[in-house]
Amino acid sequence: MLVSDWPVKDKVRIENAHFKDVRVDGTGTSVVSARVAGSASFENVDARNVGAVGVNNCGSFNFPATGSEFTLVDRGGNDGGGTTGPWLAGWELPNTLTCDDRPPVVAPPAPGPW
């Protein structure tokens, strides 16, 4: 989760966060939830047992016509997902808004060997 506190949501940003060589297993909801303005890149992030859409991008909740204020960058090698398909599946397009503030939680299966 990339989040800013509500009272300062229009004053702060999280810029250029980089996630590389990460495994995500059994999130129950999404791999990435953005509740802030800014950007992040993802490289070799493997996910499985994702309970909801891979990216839940609300930005800073201003919902401008141009889309979210948070941008995701695909640097390649991102695999896996859940019932909705590959976790990054096109959501990395700049400013794609996929905001569901209360997605249903899906219990993941028991942990197993990767």
N, C-alpha and C positions, 0 to 999 in steps of 0.2 A: 504494500500500500504506500502510495505517495500522497501525503495529506498536508494541508495547511489548516491552521485553526480558523474557524469561521470569522471571528472579528477582524482578522488581518488577511483574509483570503485574496483581496485585491491589491495587497501591498507586497506579498511575497511570491516567489517562484522557486521551483526546484528545476535547475537547468543542467543538462548534459550528464545525467546519471547514467552509468554504464553497467549493464549486467552481462557477465560472460561466464560460460562454463558452469551453469546452474541447473540443478535437477529439482523439479517441483512435482510432488506426488500427493494426490488426494486433497486438493484445496477446499472442496465443498462448494466453492463459488468460482472465482476467477483467478487467473494467474497474476494479472495486473489490475489493480484498482487505483485510478488516478482521481484525486480530489484536490487538485492544485493546478496552477498554470505552470508551463515549462516543457521539459522534454527528457526522454530517456532512450537509450539504444539497447538492443538485445542481440547477443551473439552466442550461439550454442546453448540456448536455454531449452532443455528438454522437459516436457510436462506430460503427466499421465493422470488419469482419474480426475479430470477437471469437471466440477459439478455444474458449472454454468458457462456462459460465453467466456472465451479466453481473456478478453479485455473489457473491463467495465470503466469507461472513460467519461467522467463527468466534468473534467477540467475544474475550474473554480466556480462552477454552477451559474455562470452568467448566460450560457447558451446563446452566443452570438450567431448570426446567420451564417458565418464562415465555419462554424463547427466548434469543437472543443478547443480550449486554450492549452491543452497538453498534447504534445506530438510524440509518437512512438516511431523509432527508426529500426528497421530490420537489417542487421549486419550479417545475416546468413546463419545456417546451421540450426535454426530453431525448429524443433520437432515435437510431435505428439499433440495431445489435446484430450478431448473428452467427447461427450455426446453431441456437441455442436460442431465437431470437426477440429481441424488444426487450431491450436490456441491463438496464434498470431494472425491467421487467415484473413489478410486484407485489412485488418484493423490498424495496421501501422501507417496507412496512408495519412499524410499530415492532416491533423485536426478532425479525424473521424470521431464522431460523437456516438458513444454506445452506452449511454447512462441509464442504469437501472439501479436506483439507490437501495432497493431491497430485493435482490434476486433470491429465489427460493434456494435453500441450502440442501444439497444432496450429500448424504453420508457416503464417504468413500469406502472402497473395499479395504479389508485388512492389509497391512503392509506386506510386501513380498520382495524377493530379490529383484533388483533393477534389471 
